[in-house]
Amino acid sequence: MYENYWQQMGERTTVVIPGWQSMSYFSDVKNPCWFLEPEFAKQVVRLHNVVGNAVTDGRQIVVGTGSSQLFLAALYALAPKDGSEPMSVVSAAPYYSSYPSMTDCLKSGLYKWAGDARSFNKEVPYIELVTSPNNPDGFVRHSMVNRTGGILVHDLAYYWPQYTPISSPADHDLTLFTVSKATGHAGTRIGWALVKDLEVAKKMIKFIELNTIGVSRDSQLRAAKILEVMTNTSENLGSFDSHESFFKISYHLMAERWQLLRVAVNRSRAFSLPDFTPGFCHFLNQDSQPQPAFAWLKCEDDHVEDCESFLRGYKILTRGGRHFGVGPKYVRISMLDRDNNFDLFVKRLSTIQS
């Protein structure tokens, strides 16, 4: 969906990297995160300050190969190395579908997936993953367990104005962000964590050092240029009227797509979508309706047990609810595809009758 915007930006986002540049593992030996490009760190702080979605003062910035690597680095840093058993990792269902498989992939002795946070009742230390806005259903989330011995990791990949109202700067101990959801550049494979505790940050950095000996400096330089353009087009918005603003254009694109989808769902009557409560967005300086990156669609037809298989019969590819810890009546559908694919999806969905 974002491809057209970046095409229009043209040479403003072009990065030229000579063959002799960025050859060393090291970016900044004075920084605990020694592979963090200073320019990337600078643009991360600028962007958060302009959007107002996260506190950056007093935080260590840890760069990762996407937020997936940072998620694993956080588990490594937070789980005690001398625990009698692996630390439980939970998240409230419906949760991000990759959390269970990523947590248990290496069968680590440090941590293990323990399922839905709402049903977690063990009196043991735990790590709770709070994804807000949530993937897949788009709702704002808070901690569900709220017991002693718990550590929170906030995944705020979608806390940007095109997806949800920016109510206040997020102020947590450890938050994860990713370029792929903020800008659309999934292939750049860059994410960042804002970490309050220096020792936790150092452990995350050690994990990335052991895992990949740092993070691509070339990718960081490209991401820094992208973030710089995003910030520059938003910095002097005033009343949010710049025709070049990435967030303005993206917000209206998402609003238009959600309107088209709701019309199609209402026409079909075979499905339902979540209803969201509007809120005041301090970045847009207006009331704003949540419009998530994914549609959390429920099949309301009593004769359909598996919504994913049902929609596949109409040439609509989705991800079924079982992947997210709930039943097969639900599916997740991306709202961020190219215009032609999205229009075809809406057209096919609207023809399905209950």
N, C-alpha and C positions, 0 to 999 in steps of 0.2 A: 504493500500500500504506500509505503514511503518513497518508493523508487522514483516516482515522477517529481517529487519535491527536490530530491537530491540531483536529479538531472537538470532541473531548472537553476540550481545553484552553480552548475558548471565548474569553472576553474577555481571558484572560491573555496572549494573543498579538496582541491588537488594537492597531493603531497609528493614531492620529488625527493628521493633518498639516494644520494650518491653511493657507489659501491663500497667506499671506504668508511662510510658512516655506520655507527651502531654495531660495530663488529665485536665488542667486548660483551661478556656477560653482564658487566656492571653498568648501571646508569648513574647512581648517586651513592657513593660509598659512605657519605655522612648521614644518610637516611637509614633507619632500621630496615626499611623495605628497600634494599640496595638495588633492586632491579626495577624500581618505580621511576619512570621518566618524569623529571621535574615539570615539564610542560603539560603532561597529562594530569598530574596532581593539581597544577594551577587551574586548569580548565574544569576539573571536577568541582573544586571549591567555588569557582565563579558561577558555574551552572546552578549548584545547589543554593547559593546565596541569591541568585536572581529569581529562581522558581520558588524558593522558600519551603522546600519539601524535606530538608534535613539539616540538622545542626552539624557543622564541620569543625567548629572551634573545640580544641582539646581532644581531637580525634586523630588517630593514626590512619592513614590511607594505605590499604593493602590492595595491590592490583593482582588480578588473577586471570587465568585463561577462561573467561566467562565466569558467571556466578556459580556454575557447577563445581569448578575447582575450589572456589572460595567456600562453598558449602561443606565440602569434604575437609578443607583446611580448618574450618570452624569446629567441626566435630572432633578432629584430631587435637585441636588446641584446648577444647573445653572438657573433654573426657579425662578423668584422672588416670595416670599411667599405672597406678598401683591398686586399682579397684579390685574387689573380690569377684566381680562379675562385670560384663559389659554394661555400659551406661545406656539406659533406655532413651530412645529417640521417638518422639510422638508429634503428631500434628492433627488438628481437628478435620475430620472428613466433612465434605470432600476436600482432599488434600492434593497437592501437586503430584502427578502420577509417578514421577521419577524419584521421589523421596525414598520409598521403600527399597527399590532396586539399587539406588546409589549407596544407601546406608549399609546394605547387607552384601554388596557386590564382593568385597574382599573377605567377608566373614571375620571382621576385625575382632580382636579381643578387647578393644577399647569401648565399643558402642554397638548397639543393635537396634533394629526397628522394632517398636513396641505398639504400633498401630494408632488408632483413633484417640486423640487427646481427651475426648469427651468421656470415654469409657476407661481411661487409665486410672487405676485405683491402687497401685502398688506404693508402699511407703519406702520408696528408694529414690536416690538422686535421678534426675531426668533432664533431658534437653528438649524443650518444646520449640517447634518451628512455627512461627507466626507469619503467614503470608498475607499481606494486606496492601492493596486489594487482593482478594484471594484468587488464585488460579486453581480450579476452573470457574467458580461461580461469580466472581467479581465483587463480593461483599467485603466491606471493611471488617478486619478481624482484630481481636484482642486475645490475650492468653486465656486458655480454657481450664488449665489444671490448677494454677494458683496455690501451690503447696511449697513448703520449705524444701530446700534441696534442689529446686528447679532453676535451670538456666535458660534464658530466652535468646533465640536467634530470630531476628526480624528480616524477612525477605520482602523487600519493598520494590521489586522489579517493576511494578505497575503503578507506583505512586508518582505519576506524572499528570499534568493537567488535561491531556487528551483522553485519559481513562477515568479520572476521578477528581472530585474537588480537593484542592490542596487546603486543608483546614488549618494546619499548623506545621512547623518544622518538626520532623520526627527526631526524638531525642532518646535513643536507646543505647544499650551497651554495645551491641553489635548489629549492624544493618548491612544488608547486601543489595547492591544495585548491578545492573548489567546494561551495556551498550545496546544489546540486541533488542530489548523492549523499549528503551528510551528513544532510540534513533532508527531502529530497523536494521542496523548493520550486524546481523547475527554471525555472518562469516568472518568478521574481524576478531571474534572470540576474545572480547575484553569485558571484564567486570571489575567492580571494586567494592571493598568493604570499608565501612567507617567504624573504627574500633576504639572504644574508650580506654580500655586497659592495655597499657603498653606490653605487659608480659603475655597477654593473650595474643596481641598482634605479632609479637616475636615468634610465638609457637606456630601461628598461621604461616608466617614467612618461612619458618623452618620446613614446614610441610611442603610448601611450594618449591623450596630449594631442593628437597629430596625427590620431589615428584617430577619436576621439569627443569630444575636449575634456573628458576626465574620465569619471566613472561616475555614474549616477543616484544622487543623494543620497536620494531617496525610497526606492529599493530597498535602499540600505544601512541606512536606519533600520528598515525592515521586517525585514531579515535580522538586524540587531542584536537586535531583540526576540525573534525565533525562537531565536537562539543563547543569549540570556539565559535563556529558559525551559528549554532543553535542559540548560544548565549548572546551573541551580537545582534541577532534578529529579535531578541526578546528584551534586551537590557533597557531600552528606552521606549517601551511600549506606551507608558502613560495610561491611556484609556483603552489599551488592547485594540489598536486599529492598524497595525503595520501589516501590509499585504504580503510581506516576506516572512513573517513570524512562523517558525516551524510549529510552535504549539498552537497558534491560532488556526493555521491551515489544517493541522492534524485533528484538532478538536472538532472543527466543522465537518471534516471527512467522517470522523467516527459518529458524530451526531446524525449525519445523513444516512450512514449505513445502518445504524440501529433503528432509525425510523423505517427504512425499507424492510428490514427484517421483521419488525413488529407488525407491519402491514401484512406481510406474507404469512406470518404465524396466525394472525387474526382471520385471514382469508381461508387458511387451511382448516383451522379448528381442530387439528389433530395433535397439536403441540402446545406447550406453554413455556414462557420465559420468566425469569425472576423479575420482580418489581423492585425498583431502587428508590430510595428517598433522596431527593435533591439536597444539596448543601451549598454553603457559600464558599467559593473558591477565592482565596486571597491573591492568587496569581492573576486570574482572569478579572478579579474585582466584580464578580457577579455570582448569582445563584447558578449552579451547574449540576447537571444530571450525570450520575455515573454511567459510563458507556465502555464496559470492559473490552479487553482485547480478545476475549473468547465469549461465545454465547453458550450458556449452560441450558441446553434444551431438554425438556421432558416430554416423552411421548405419552399422550393422554388416552390413546386408544387401548381399551381393555384387552383387545385381541393381539396386541403386540407386546411380547415379553422382552425382546432384545432390540432396543431402538437402533443400535449401531448396525446390526445386520439388516434391519428393516430399511434404513436409509441407504445402505449400500445397494439395495435393489433398485433404488432410484438414482444411482450413480452420484451419491453424496457421501463423501468420505468423512468420518468422524472418529472420535475416540470415546469408547464406551465407559459408562459409569464405574464398572468394576475396577478399572485402573486407578480410580480416584477414591476407592474405599466405600462406594455406595452401590446401589442396585443398577441393573441393566436398562432400566427405564430412562436413564439420563445419558446424554452424550455431550461432549465438548466440541465446539466448532470454531475454527479460527475466523476472526473478523478482519484479519490483516492481509488477506491475499490481494493479488492484482485486481483491478476493476473488472476485467472480463470474467475472471473466475468467480468473483463475488456476485456479480449480476446473474451469472448462470446458476449459482447456488440458490439465490433467492427465487429465481424463476422456477426451478425444479421443486423447491420446498412448497411454494404457493399452490402447486398443482395437486399436492397430496391431500386427500380428503379423508376425514374420519368416518 
